[in-house]
Amino acid sequence: MIDIFLETGKKTTPEYRFVDDFVGKFLGVDPLEYKIECVDGKDNLQRAVNKFLDNTIPE
């Protein structure tokens, strides 16, 4: 599963739609293979730190 994190707060924003269309249609990635996470602003990145860590490959 590919997790994509966006600064936006809603799935209805142009940024979300652009990334979803770009990954799904232009790159041809199956929608079941990626998930777009809305972080709701740069100030909320700290709340998403566990999601980042879950998606990090340990060295």
Predicted model as a PDB file, atoms N, CA, C, CB and O in Angstrom, pLDDT in the B-factor column:
MODEL        1                                                                  
ATOM      1  N   MET A   1       0.852  -1.181   0.000  1.00 80.00           N  
ATOM      2  CA  MET A   1       0.000   0.000   0.000  1.00 80.00           C  
ATOM      3  C   MET A   1       0.891   1.235   0.000  1.00 80.00           C  
ATOM      4  CB  MET A   1      -0.965   0.003   1.226  1.00 80.00           C  
ATOM      5  O   MET A   1       1.851   1.327   0.765  1.00 80.00           O  
ATOM      6  N   ILE A   2       0.563   2.165  -0.853  1.00 85.00           N  
ATOM      7  CA  ILE A   2       1.272   3.438  -0.945  1.00 85.00           C  
ATOM      8  C   ILE A   2       0.444   4.466  -0.191  1.00 85.00           C  
ATOM      9  CB  ILE A   2       1.506   3.873  -2.444  1.00 85.00           C  
ATOM     10  O   ILE A   2      -0.735   4.659  -0.488  1.00 85.00           O  
ATOM     11  N   ASP A   3       1.059   5.128   0.786  1.00 85.00           N  
ATOM     12  CA  ASP A   3       0.384   6.198   1.512  1.00 85.00           C  
ATOM     13  C   ASP A   3       0.942   7.529   1.046  1.00 85.00           C  
ATOM     14  CB  ASP A   3       0.554   6.033   3.048  1.00 85.00           C  
ATOM     15  O   ASP A   3       2.155   7.736   1.022  1.00 85.00           O  
ATOM     16  N   ILE A   4       0.047   8.422   0.676  1.00 90.00           N  
ATOM     17  CA  ILE A   4       0.412   9.758   0.221  1.00 90.00           C  
ATOM     18  C   ILE A   4      -0.174  10.743   1.218  1.00 90.00           C  
ATOM     19  CB  ILE A   4      -0.101  10.041  -1.244  1.00 90.00           C  
ATOM     20  O   ILE A   4      -1.373  10.714   1.497  1.00 90.00           O  
ATOM     21  N   PHE A   5       0.670  11.612   1.754  1.00 87.00           N  
ATOM     22  CA  PHE A   5       0.229  12.576   2.753  1.00 87.00           C  
ATOM     23  C   PHE A   5       0.124  13.959   2.121  1.00 87.00           C  
ATOM     24  CB  PHE A   5       1.195  12.600   3.959  1.00 87.00           C  
ATOM     25  O   PHE A   5       1.067  14.435   1.489  1.00 87.00           O  
ATOM     26  N   LEU A   6      -1.028  14.597   2.297  1.00 89.00           N  
ATOM     27  CA  LEU A   6      -1.260  15.935   1.778  1.00 89.00           C  
ATOM     28  C   LEU A   6      -1.544  16.901   2.913  1.00 89.00           C  
ATOM     29  CB  LEU A   6      -2.417  15.933   0.779  1.00 89.00           C  
ATOM     30  O   LEU A   6      -2.106  16.527   3.942  1.00 89.00           O  
ATOM     31  N   GLU A   7      -1.151  18.138   2.711  1.00 88.00           N  
ATOM     32  CA  GLU A   7      -1.368  19.169   3.716  1.00 88.00           C  
ATOM     33  C   GLU A   7      -2.841  19.586   3.812  1.00 88.00           C  
ATOM     34  CB  GLU A   7      -0.508  20.379   3.402  1.00 88.00           C  
ATOM     35  O   GLU A   7      -3.259  20.174   4.809  1.00 88.00           O  
ATOM     36  N   THR A   8      -3.604  19.285   2.797  1.00 88.00           N  
ATOM     37  CA  THR A   8      -5.004  19.683   2.759  1.00 88.00           C  
ATOM     38  C   THR A   8      -5.824  18.976   3.843  1.00 88.00           C  
ATOM     39  CB  THR A   8      -5.590  19.389   1.384  1.00 88.00           C  
ATOM     40  O   THR A   8      -5.401  17.960   4.394  1.00 88.00           O  
ATOM     41  N   GLY A   9      -6.991  19.526   4.136  1.00 86.00           N  
ATOM     42  CA  GLY A   9      -7.830  18.947   5.173  1.00 86.00           C  
ATOM     43  C   GLY A   9      -9.037  18.192   4.648  1.00 86.00           C  
ATOM     44  O   GLY A   9      -9.693  17.469   5.399  1.00 86.00           O  
ATOM     45  N   LYS A  10      -9.339  18.353   3.354  1.00 89.00           N  
ATOM     46  CA  LYS A  10     -10.547  17.738   2.806  1.00 89.00           C  
ATOM     47  C   LYS A  10     -10.239  17.028   1.498  1.00 89.00           C  
ATOM     48  CB  LYS A  10     -11.643  18.793   2.592  1.00 89.00           C  
ATOM     49  O   LYS A  10      -9.305  17.384   0.778  1.00 89.00           O  
ATOM     50  N   LYS A  11     -11.037  16.029   1.212  1.00 91.00           N  
ATOM     51  CA  LYS A  11     -10.877  15.287  -0.036  1.00 91.00           C  
ATOM     52  C   LYS A  11     -11.505  16.011  -1.222  1.00 91.00           C  
ATOM     53  CB  LYS A  11     -11.486  13.907   0.101  1.00 91.00           C  
ATOM     54  O   LYS A  11     -11.400  15.545  -2.357  1.00 91.00           O  
ATOM     55  N   THR A  12     -12.150  17.134  -0.975  1.00 92.00           N  
ATOM     56  CA  THR A  12     -12.801  17.868  -2.055  1.00 92.00           C  
ATOM     57  C   THR A  12     -11.944  19.001  -2.602  1.00 92.00           C  
ATOM     58  CB  THR A  12     -14.113  18.418  -1.577  1.00 92.00           C  
ATOM     59  O   THR A  12     -12.385  19.713  -3.504  1.00 92.00           O  
ATOM     60  N   THR A  13     -10.741  19.188  -2.088  1.00 93.00           N  
ATOM     61  CA  THR A  13      -9.888  20.282  -2.537  1.00 93.00           C  
ATOM     62  C   THR A  13      -9.263  19.959  -3.892  1.00 93.00           C  
ATOM     63  CB  THR A  13      -8.794  20.568  -1.500  1.00 93.00           C  
ATOM     64  O   THR A  13      -9.126  18.789  -4.251  1.00 93.00           O  
ATOM     65  N   PRO A  14      -8.884  20.988  -4.642  1.00 94.00           N  
ATOM     66  CA  PRO A  14      -8.222  20.757  -5.927  1.00 94.00           C  
ATOM     67  C   PRO A  14      -6.913  19.978  -5.791  1.00 94.00           C  
ATOM     68  CB  PRO A  14      -7.951  22.079  -6.607  1.00 94.00           C  
ATOM     69  O   PRO A  14      -6.572  19.184  -6.667  1.00 94.00           O  
ATOM     70  N   GLU A  15      -6.183  20.201  -4.701  1.00 94.00           N  
ATOM     71  CA  GLU A  15      -4.923  19.478  -4.492  1.00 94.00           C  
ATOM     72  C   GLU A  15      -5.159  17.976  -4.378  1.00 94.00           C  
ATOM     73  CB  GLU A  15      -4.214  19.991  -3.233  1.00 94.00           C  
ATOM     74  O   GLU A  15      -4.449  17.178  -4.989  1.00 94.00           O  
ATOM     75  N   TYR A  16      -6.149  17.608  -3.602  1.00 94.00           N  
ATOM     76  CA  TYR A  16      -6.467  16.198  -3.418  1.00 94.00           C  
ATOM     77  C   TYR A  16      -6.883  15.568  -4.746  1.00 94.00           C  
ATOM     78  CB  TYR A  16      -7.581  16.029  -2.371  1.00 94.00           C  
ATOM     79  O   TYR A  16      -6.407  14.494  -5.112  1.00 94.00           O  
ATOM     80  N   ARG A  17      -7.771  16.245  -5.455  1.00 95.00           N  
ATOM     81  CA  ARG A  17      -8.255  15.710  -6.728  1.00 95.00           C  
ATOM     82  C   ARG A  17      -7.118  15.587  -7.740  1.00 95.00           C  
ATOM     83  CB  ARG A  17      -9.370  16.602  -7.293  1.00 95.00           C  
ATOM     84  O   ARG A  17      -7.062  14.619  -8.499  1.00 95.00           O  
ATOM     85  N   PHE A  18      -6.203  16.578  -7.753  1.00 95.00           N  
ATOM     86  CA  PHE A  18      -5.074  16.530  -8.677  1.00 95.00           C  
ATOM     87  C   PHE A  18      -4.200  15.312  -8.400  1.00 95.00           C  
ATOM     88  CB  PHE A  18      -4.241  17.813  -8.576  1.00 95.00           C  
ATOM     89  O   PHE A  18      -3.871  14.557  -9.315  1.00 95.00           O  
ATOM     90  N   VAL A  19      -3.827  15.123  -7.138  1.00 95.00           N  
ATOM     91  CA  VAL A  19      -2.962  13.996  -6.788  1.00 95.00           C  
ATOM     92  C   VAL A  19      -3.665  12.678  -7.073  1.00 95.00           C  
ATOM     93  CB  VAL A  19      -2.548  14.070  -5.309  1.00 95.00           C  
ATOM     94  O   VAL A  19      -3.052  11.752  -7.603  1.00 95.00           O  
ATOM     95  N   ASP A  20      -4.929  12.584  -6.730  1.00 95.00           N  
ATOM     96  CA  ASP A  20      -5.687  11.356  -6.976  1.00 95.00           C  
ATOM     97  C   ASP A  20      -5.757  11.043  -8.471  1.00 95.00           C  
ATOM     98  CB  ASP A  20      -7.105  11.478  -6.395  1.00 95.00           C  
ATOM     99  O   ASP A  20      -5.545   9.904  -8.886  1.00 95.00           O  
ATOM    100  N   ASP A  21      -6.055  12.062  -9.271  1.00 95.00           N  
ATOM    101  CA  ASP A  21      -6.104  11.856 -10.722  1.00 95.00           C  
ATOM    102  C   ASP A  21      -4.725  11.535 -11.289  1.00 95.00           C  
ATOM    103  CB  ASP A  21      -6.674  13.094 -11.415  1.00 95.00           C  
ATOM    104  O   ASP A  21      -4.593  10.663 -12.147  1.00 95.00           O  
ATOM    105  N   PHE A  22      -3.701  12.235 -10.814  1.00 95.00           N  
ATOM    106  CA  PHE A  22      -2.352  12.028 -11.326  1.00 95.00           C  
ATOM    107  C   PHE A  22      -1.866  10.609 -11.053  1.00 95.00           C  
ATOM    108  CB  PHE A  22      -1.392  13.038 -10.707  1.00 95.00           C  
ATOM    109  O   PHE A  22      -1.361   9.931 -11.948  1.00 95.00           O  
ATOM    110  N   VAL A  23      -2.022  10.175  -9.829  1.00 95.00           N  
ATOM    111  CA  VAL A  23      -1.549   8.835  -9.455  1.00 95.00           C  
ATOM    112  C   VAL A  23      -2.415   7.756 -10.107  1.00 95.00           C  
ATOM    113  CB  VAL A  23      -1.556   8.666  -7.917  1.00 95.00           C  
ATOM    114  O   VAL A  23      -1.896   6.777 -10.644  1.00 95.00           O  
ATOM    115  N   GLY A  24      -3.712   7.936 -10.057  1.00 92.00           N  
ATOM    116  CA  GLY A  24      -4.615   6.911 -10.569  1.00 92.00           C  
ATOM    117  C   GLY A  24      -4.698   6.831 -12.076  1.00 92.00           C  
ATOM    118  O   GLY A  24      -4.624   5.745 -12.652  1.00 92.00           O  
ATOM    119  N   LYS A  25      -4.851   7.983 -12.720  1.00 92.00           N  
ATOM    120  CA  LYS A  25      -5.066   7.981 -14.167  1.00 92.00           C  
ATOM    121  C   LYS A  25      -3.778   8.125 -14.963  1.00 92.00           C  
ATOM    122  CB  LYS A  25      -6.007   9.087 -14.543  1.00 92.00           C  
ATOM    123  O   LYS A  25      -3.538   7.358 -15.895  1.00 92.00           O  
ATOM    124  N   PHE A  26      -2.944   9.102 -14.606  1.00 92.00           N  
ATOM    125  CA  PHE A  26      -1.741   9.359 -15.381  1.00 92.00           C  
ATOM    126  C   PHE A  26      -0.676   8.284 -15.148  1.00 92.00           C  
ATOM    127  CB  PHE A  26      -1.182  10.730 -15.033  1.00 92.00           C  
ATOM    128  O   PHE A  26      -0.081   7.775 -16.098  1.00 92.00           O  
ATOM    129  N   LEU A  27      -0.443   7.942 -13.873  1.00 93.00           N  
ATOM    130  CA  LEU A  27       0.558   6.917 -13.572  1.00 93.00           C  
ATOM    131  C   LEU A  27      -0.001   5.505 -13.670  1.00 93.00           C  
ATOM    132  CB  LEU A  27       1.123   7.140 -12.190  1.00 93.00           C  
ATOM    133  O   LEU A  27       0.763   4.544 -13.762  1.00 93.00           O  
ATOM    134  N   GLY A  28      -1.320   5.367 -13.651  1.00 92.00           N  
ATOM    135  CA  GLY A  28      -1.948   4.067 -13.806  1.00 92.00           C  
ATOM    136  C   GLY A  28      -1.883   3.169 -12.589  1.00 92.00           C  
ATOM    137  O   GLY A  28      -1.941   1.946 -12.716  1.00 92.00           O  
ATOM    138  N   VAL A  29      -1.764   3.756 -11.415  1.00 93.00           N  
ATOM    139  CA  VAL A  29      -1.725   2.962 -10.181  1.00 93.00           C  
ATOM    140  C   VAL A  29      -3.150   2.597  -9.793  1.00 93.00           C  
ATOM    141  CB  VAL A  29      -1.013   3.741  -9.021  1.00 93.00           C  
ATOM    142  O   VAL A  29      -4.037   3.451  -9.786  1.00 93.00           O  
ATOM    143  N   ASP A  30      -3.363   1.346  -9.475  1.00 93.00           N  
ATOM    144  CA  ASP A  30      -4.681   0.862  -9.057  1.00 93.00           C  
ATOM    145  C   ASP A  30      -5.113   1.591  -7.781  1.00 93.00           C  
ATOM    146  CB  ASP A  30      -4.659  -0.681  -8.827  1.00 93.00           C  
ATOM    147  O   ASP A  30      -4.335   1.674  -6.831  1.00 93.00           O  
ATOM    148  N   PRO A  31      -6.340   2.121  -7.743  1.00 90.00           N  
ATOM    149  CA  PRO A  31      -6.812   2.832  -6.550  1.00 90.00           C  
ATOM    150  C   PRO A  31      -6.769   1.998  -5.269  1.00 90.00           C  
ATOM    151  CB  PRO A  31      -8.214   3.304  -6.777  1.00 90.00           C  
ATOM    152  O   PRO A  31      -6.748   2.558  -4.173  1.00 90.00           O  
ATOM    153  N   LEU A  32      -6.756   0.702  -5.387  1.00 93.00           N  
ATOM    154  CA  LEU A  32      -6.668  -0.144  -4.193  1.00 93.00           C  
ATOM    155  C   LEU A  32      -5.241  -0.241  -3.669  1.00 93.00           C  
ATOM    156  CB  LEU A  32      -7.199  -1.539  -4.496  1.00 93.00           C  
ATOM    157  O   LEU A  32      -5.016  -0.773  -2.582  1.00 93.00           O  
ATOM    158  N   GLU A  33      -4.277   0.264  -4.430  1.00 93.00           N  
ATOM    159  CA  GLU A  33      -2.871   0.176  -4.044  1.00 93.00           C  
ATOM    160  C   GLU A  33      -2.340   1.447  -3.392  1.00 93.00           C  
ATOM    161  CB  GLU A  33      -2.040  -0.147  -5.246  1.00 93.00           C  
ATOM    162  O   GLU A  33      -1.194   1.468  -2.944  1.00 93.00           O  
ATOM    163  N   TYR A  34      -3.146   2.508  -3.328  1.00 93.00           N  
ATOM    164  CA  TYR A  34      -2.682   3.729  -2.677  1.00 93.00           C  
ATOM    165  C   TYR A  34      -3.801   4.366  -1.862  1.00 93.00           C  
ATOM    166  CB  TYR A  34      -2.152   4.722  -3.715  1.00 93.00           C  
ATOM    167  O   TYR A  34      -4.988   4.159  -2.116  1.00 93.00           O  
ATOM    168  N   LYS A  35      -3.379   5.144  -0.879  1.00 91.00           N  
ATOM    169  CA  LYS A  35      -4.322   5.840  -0.003  1.00 91.00           C  
ATOM    170  C   LYS A  35      -3.782   7.247   0.213  1.00 91.00           C  
ATOM    171  CB  LYS A  35      -4.520   5.081   1.370  1.00 91.00           C  
ATOM    172  O   LYS A  35      -2.594   7.430   0.482  1.00 91.00           O  
ATOM    173  N   ILE A  36      -4.645   8.223   0.097  1.00 92.00           N  
ATOM    174  CA  ILE A  36      -4.254   9.610   0.311  1.00 92.00           C  
ATOM    175  C   ILE A  36      -4.743  10.033   1.692  1.00 92.00           C  
ATOM    176  CB  ILE A  36      -4.831  10.545  -0.806  1.00 92.00           C  
ATOM    177  O   ILE A  36      -5.935   9.975   1.994  1.00 92.00           O  
ATOM    178  N   GLU A  37      -3.801  10.455   2.514  1.00 87.00           N  
ATOM    179  CA  GLU A  37      -4.103  10.900   3.879  1.00 87.00           C  
ATOM    180  C   GLU A  37      -4.100  12.423   3.925  1.00 87.00           C  
ATOM    181  CB  GLU A  37      -3.075  10.319   4.899  1.00 87.00           C  
ATOM    182  O   GLU A  37      -3.134  13.053   3.496  1.00 87.00           O  
ATOM    183  N   CYS A  38      -5.164  13.016   4.438  1.00 89.00           N  
ATOM    184  CA  CYS A  38      -5.233  14.462   4.618  1.00 89.00           C  
ATOM    185  C   CYS A  38      -4.748  14.807   6.024  1.00 89.00           C  
ATOM    186  CB  CYS A  38      -6.684  14.990   4.384  1.00 89.00           C  
ATOM    187  O   CYS A  38      -5.318  14.351   7.015  1.00 89.00           O  
ATOM    188  N   VAL A  39      -3.695  15.612   6.101  1.00 87.00           N  
ATOM    189  CA  VAL A  39      -3.088  15.956   7.387  1.00 87.00           C  
ATOM    190  C   VAL A  39      -3.748  17.201   7.988  1.00 87.00           C  
ATOM    191  CB  VAL A  39      -1.575  16.186   7.219  1.00 87.00           C  
ATOM    192  O   VAL A  39      -3.677  17.414   9.198  1.00 87.00           O  
ATOM    193  N   ASP A  40      -4.387  18.019   7.155  1.00 86.00           N  
ATOM    194  CA  ASP A  40      -5.092  19.224   7.595  1.00 86.00           C  
ATOM    195  C   ASP A  40      -4.141  20.310   8.081  1.00 86.00           C  
ATOM    196  CB  ASP A  40      -6.068  18.877   8.696  1.00 86.00           C  
ATOM    197  O   ASP A  40      -4.329  20.875   9.159  1.00 86.00           O  
ATOM    198  N   GLY A  41      -3.131  20.595   7.288  1.00 85.00           N  
ATOM    199  CA  GLY A  41      -2.232  21.713   7.577  1.00 85.00           C  
ATOM    200  C   GLY A  41      -0.897  21.287   8.135  1.00 85.00           C  
ATOM    201  O   GLY A  41      -0.762  20.238   8.765  1.00 85.00           O  
ATOM    202  N   LYS A  42       0.093  22.135   7.885  1.00 79.00           N  
ATOM    203  CA  LYS A  42       1.457  21.826   8.330  1.00 79.00           C  
ATOM    204  C   LYS A  42       1.567  21.778   9.847  1.00 79.00           C  
ATOM    205  CB  LYS A  42       2.434  22.854   7.781  1.00 79.00           C  
ATOM    206  O   LYS A  42       2.413  21.062  10.382  1.00 79.00           O  
ATOM    207  N   ASP A  43       0.733  22.522  10.540  1.00 82.00           N  
ATOM    208  CA  ASP A  43       0.779  22.533  12.000  1.00 82.00           C  
ATOM    209  C   ASP A  43       0.272  21.235  12.613  1.00 82.00           C  
ATOM    210  CB  ASP A  43      -0.028  23.689  12.529  1.00 82.00           C  
ATOM    211  O   ASP A  43       0.468  21.001  13.805  1.00 82.00           O  
ATOM    212  N   ASN A  44      -0.375  20.391  11.824  1.00 80.00           N  
ATOM    213  CA  ASN A  44      -0.907  19.121  12.318  1.00 80.00           C  
ATOM    214  C   ASN A  44      -0.023  17.929  11.948  1.00 80.00           C  
ATOM    215  CB  ASN A  44      -2.303  18.904  11.774  1.00 80.00           C  
ATOM    216  O   ASN A  44      -0.414  16.781  12.162  1.00 80.00           O  
ATOM    217  N   LEU A  45       1.147  18.187  11.402  1.00 77.00           N  
ATOM    218  CA  LEU A  45       2.036  17.082  11.031  1.00 77.00           C  
ATOM    219  C   LEU A  45       2.426  16.232  12.242  1.00 77.00           C  
ATOM    220  CB  LEU A  45       3.295  17.625  10.354  1.00 77.00           C  
ATOM    221  O   LEU A  45       2.625  15.024  12.119  1.00 77.00           O  
ATOM    222  N   GLN A  46       2.532  16.858  13.395  1.00 77.00           N  
ATOM    223  CA  GLN A  46       2.903  16.115  14.601  1.00 77.00           C  
ATOM    224  C   GLN A  46       1.882  15.020  14.918  1.00 77.00           C  
ATOM    225  CB  GLN A  46       3.033  17.072  15.793  1.00 77.00           C  
ATOM    226  O   GLN A  46       2.246  13.960  15.427  1.00 77.00           O  
ATOM    227  N   ARG A  47       0.611  15.276  14.619  1.00 78.00           N  
ATOM    228  CA  ARG A  47      -0.422  14.262  14.868  1.00 78.00           C  
ATOM    229  C   ARG A  47      -0.310  13.084  13.907  1.00 78.00           C  
ATOM    230  CB  ARG A  47      -1.808  14.884  14.754  1.00 78.00           C  
ATOM    231  O   ARG A  47      -0.796  11.992  14.201  1.00 78.00           O  
ATOM    232  N   ALA A  48       0.328  13.302  12.762  1.00 76.00           N  
ATOM    233  CA  ALA A  48       0.458  12.248  11.752  1.00 76.00           C  
ATOM    234  C   ALA A  48       1.784  11.513  11.846  1.00 76.00           C  
ATOM    235  CB  ALA A  48       0.305  12.833  10.370  1.00 76.00           C  
ATOM    236  O   ALA A  48       2.070  10.660  11.006  1.00 76.00           O  
ATOM    237  N   VAL A  49       2.600  11.822  12.846  1.00 76.00           N  
ATOM    238  CA  VAL A  49       3.938  11.227  12.929  1.00 76.00           C  
ATOM    239  C   VAL A  49       3.880   9.703  13.011  1.00 76.00           C  
ATOM    240  CB  VAL A  49       4.683  11.779  14.140  1.00 76.00           C  
ATOM    241  O   VAL A  49       4.746   9.034  12.447  1.00 76.00           O  
ATOM    242  N   ASN A  50       2.895   9.141  13.688  1.00 74.00           N  
ATOM    243  CA  ASN A  50       2.793   7.681  13.781  1.00 74.00           C  
ATOM    244  C   ASN A  50       2.491   7.059  12.418  1.00 74.00           C  
ATOM    245  CB  ASN A  50       1.705   7.286  14.790  1.00 74.00           C  
ATOM    246  O   ASN A  50       2.978   5.972  12.106  1.00 74.00           O  
ATOM    247  N   LYS A  51       1.696   7.740  11.619  1.00 75.00           N  
ATOM    248  CA  LYS A  51       1.414   7.241  10.278  1.00 75.00           C  
ATOM    249  C   LYS A  51       2.670   7.272   9.416  1.00 75.00           C  
ATOM    250  CB  LYS A  51       0.301   8.064   9.623  1.00 75.00           C  
ATOM    251  O   LYS A  51       2.908   6.369   8.614  1.00 75.00           O  
ATOM    252  N   PHE A  52       3.474   8.327   9.592  1.00 74.00           N  
ATOM    253  CA  PHE A  52       4.744   8.396   8.865  1.00 74.00           C  
ATOM    254  C   PHE A  52       5.656   7.250   9.276  1.00 74.00           C  
ATOM    255  CB  PHE A  52       5.442   9.745   9.115  1.00 74.00           C  
ATOM    256  O   PHE A  52       6.262   6.592   8.429  1.00 74.00           O  
ATOM    257  N   LEU A  53       5.748   7.017  10.567  1.00 75.00           N  
ATOM    258  CA  LEU A  53       6.630   5.959  11.072  1.00 75.00           C  
ATOM    259  C   LEU A  53       6.172   4.577  10.638  1.00 75.00           C  
ATOM    260  CB  LEU A  53       6.705   6.016  12.587  1.00 75.00           C  
ATOM    261  O   LEU A  53       7.001   3.710  10.361  1.00 75.00           O  
ATOM    262  N   ASP A  54       4.857   4.359  10.574  1.00 74.00           N  
ATOM    263  CA  ASP A  54       4.335   3.083  10.118  1.00 74.00           C  
ATOM    264  C   ASP A  54       4.692   2.811   8.663  1.00 74.00           C  
ATOM    265  CB  ASP A  54       2.836   3.042  10.298  1.00 74.00           C  
ATOM    266  O   ASP A  54       4.751   1.655   8.244  1.00 74.00           O  
ATOM    267  N   ASN A  55       4.926   3.853   7.902  1.00 68.00           N  
ATOM    268  CA  ASN A  55       5.214   3.713   6.481  1.00 68.00           C  
ATOM    269  C   ASN A  55       6.682   3.893   6.147  1.00 68.00           C  
ATOM    270  CB  ASN A  55       4.407   4.694   5.704  1.00 68.00           C  
ATOM    271  O   ASN A  55       7.036   4.087   4.984  1.00 68.00           O  
ATOM    272  N   THR A  56       7.534   3.833   7.150  1.00 70.00           N  
ATOM    273  CA  THR A  56       8.962   3.976   6.944  1.00 70.00           C  
ATOM    274  C   THR A  56       9.613   2.594   6.961  1.00 70.00           C  
ATOM    275  CB  THR A  56       9.585   4.897   8.022  1.00 70.00           C  
ATOM    276  O   THR A  56       9.343   1.770   7.835  1.00 70.00           O  
ATOM    277  N   ILE A  57      10.453   2.370   5.998  1.00 69.00           N  
ATOM    278  CA  ILE A  57      11.155   1.088   5.931  1.00 69.00           C  
ATOM    279  C   ILE A  57      12.382   1.166   6.832  1.00 69.00           C  
ATOM    280  CB  ILE A  57      11.561   0.735   4.458  1.00 69.00           C  
ATOM    281  O   ILE A  57      13.246   2.015   6.617  1.00 69.00           O  
ATOM    282  N   PRO A  58      12.474   0.297   7.839  1.00 67.00           N  
ATOM    283  CA  PRO A  58      13.641   0.346   8.745  1.00 67.00           C  
ATOM    284  C   PRO A  58      14.913  -0.057   7.989  1.00 67.00           C  
ATOM    285  CB  PRO A  58      13.424  -0.593   9.978  1.00 67.00           C  
ATOM    286  O   PRO A  58      14.888  -0.900   7.093  1.00 67.00           O  
ATOM    287  N   GLU A  59      15.994   0.559   8.374  1.00 63.00           N  
ATOM    288  CA  GLU A  59      17.281   0.243   7.735  1.00 63.00           C  
ATOM    289  C   GLU A  59      17.948  -0.930   8.376  1.00 63.00           C  
ATOM    290  CB  GLU A  59      18.207   1.426   7.781  1.00 63.00           C  
ATOM    291  O   GLU A  59      19.036  -1.325   7.958  1.00 63.00           O  
TER     292      GLU A  59                                                      
ENDMDL                                                                          
END                                                                             
